[in-house]
Amino acid sequence: MKNRLLYCFVRFLLVTFIFTLAAALTVAFAACQCVHDYASEVTQEATCVNGGVITYTCRKCGDSYRVETSKTEHELVSKTEGGNKA
């Protein structure tokens, strides 16, 4: 009786493991099969002090990645005689 119970328990664990593994592989394989269609969004504007960030997100599966952009150039402003910016 003990051997039969042990056999059933081990079989249960093995079947559970196989189904869990199969489900995980199916999800992973489906994610790899996506022909991505990325949309871009500026998530942080670049300035002369800090670089910016553009986030790309796939419209189909939700995969995303970020790209950091470089700082912008300083904008030189000249002053007129009255101290007003031109």
N, C-alpha and C positions, 0 to 999 in steps of 0.2 A: 504494500500500500504506500509506504514511504517513497519507494522508487517511482511509482506511478505519479504521485503528487509532485515530486521533484522534476520529473520529466515534463509534466504539464506546465509547471511554473517556468522552467527554462524555455520551453517552446513558446509560451506567452511572451516572455522577454525578447526572444529572438524575433518573433513576428512583429512586435511593437517597434523594435529597433529598425527592422527592414522597412516598415511603412513610414516611419518618421524620416528615415534617410531618403526614401523615394520622394516624399513630399518636399523635403528641403532641396533635393536635386532638381525637382520639377520647377520650383520657384526660381532657383538660381539659373537654370537653363533658359527659362522664359525671359528673365531679365537680360540675358546675354543676346537674345534673339531680337531685341528691339532695334529697329532702324530709327535712331534718334532724330527727333525734330525739335531742335533747341530754340527757345525764345530767350532773348537777352533782356536784362533789366539793369540799369545803373543803380546799384545799391548804395554807393557812396561816390559823390562827385569829387573829382580831383581838383585840388587847389594848388597854389604856389607853395603851400606849406606841407600838405599831405597828398599822397597819391590816392587814387580812387579805386573802386571795386565794381566790376561788372559780374553779375551772376547769370549763368546760362542754365535753364531748366528745360528738360525734355517734356513736351506737351503730351507725350504718350505714356511714359512710365514714371515720370517724376525725378529721374536721375538729374543731378545738378553738379556744377562745378563753378569755381570762382576764379576770376582773372584780375590780378592787381594791375592797375595802370599807373603810369609815371606821373610825377607832379607836373603841373602846368608851368609855363614861363611866368616870371614876374611881369606885371603890367605896369609900365612906367607912366607916371602921371606928372605932367608939368604944371607948375603953378603960375598964375598971372600975377600982376603986381598987387592986386587987392587980396591975394591969398586964396582966391577961388581956384578950384580945380578946373582944368580945361579938358 
